[in-house]
């Protein structure tokens, strides 16, 4: 009763199987639309600025769900070099993205890396 798996089985018509066994192609097109928020190597201020602008733009035109933006922000805020990468300009973009996430209805706390203690206190006392 033990059937051996045919090692020459054809992949589904919706995509092609890569060397790692993952099916690529049409079947993953929906996931690919948010692929830019997947883990990216961010080592320079220019890369961080481009990544933050991408998040903000996608939130602005409603092509990215707030939870994807939240995941991307979590990635940014946990970078080992985040203090060196955040300058005034990128911090403002990150603050804008964070406020958009909060306005979308996600119940998140304002990170002290982006907001002052007074802003955090005021933000904690307001209901979105």
Secondary structure, DSSP 8 states (H G I E B T S, - for coil): ------TT----TTEEE-TTS-EEEGGGHHHHTTGGGS-----SHHHHHHHHHHHHHHHHTT-S-HHHHHHHHHHHHT-TTHHHH--HHHHHHHHHHHHHHHHTT------TTTS-HHHHHHHHH---
